[in-house]
Amino acid sequence: MLIRLLRRKFGLSFSDEKLTCSVTDKSKLYAAAEVVLRAKS
């Protein structure tokens, strides 16, 4: 879901997508999703 949010809101490079996929800590992923929803840039 985080990758979908990042793609839609900002675009996402392949390397950034790969880096995001490597994160396994669910609390970090949830926190990042919350930040994306509020971010302007």
C-alpha positions as CSV (number, residue, x, y, z in Angstrom):
1,M,0.0,0.0,0.0
2,L,2.8,2.4,0.8
3,I,4.3,2.0,-2.7
4,R,0.9,2.7,-4.2
5,L,0.6,5.9,-2.2
6,L,4.1,7.0,-3.1
7,R,3.6,6.3,-6.8
8,R,0.3,8.2,-6.9
9,K,1.3,11.2,-4.9
10,F,5.0,11.7,-5.9
11,G,5.9,9.2,-8.5
12,L,8.4,6.6,-7.4
13,S,11.7,5.6,-9.0
14,F,12.6,1.9,-9.4
15,S,15.4,2.3,-6.8
16,D,13.1,3.9,-4.3
17,E,10.5,1.2,-4.8
18,K,13.2,-1.5,-4.3
19,L,14.4,0.3,-1.1
20,T,10.8,0.5,0.2
21,C,10.2,-3.2,-0.5
22,S,13.2,-4.1,1.6
23,V,11.7,-2.6,4.8
24,T,10.3,-5.4,7.0
25,D,9.4,-3.4,10.1
26,K,5.6,-3.0,10.0
27,S,5.6,-0.1,12.4
28,K,8.0,1.8,10.1
29,L,5.8,1.1,7.1
30,Y,2.6,2.2,8.8
31,A,4.4,5.4,10.0
32,A,5.6,6.1,6.5
33,A,2.1,5.7,5.1
34,E,0.8,8.2,7.6
35,V,3.4,10.7,6.7
36,V,2.7,10.3,2.9
37,L,-0.9,11.0,3.5
38,R,-0.1,14.4,5.1
39,A,2.9,15.4,3.0
40,K,2.8,18.2,0.5
41,S,6.1,17.3,-1.2
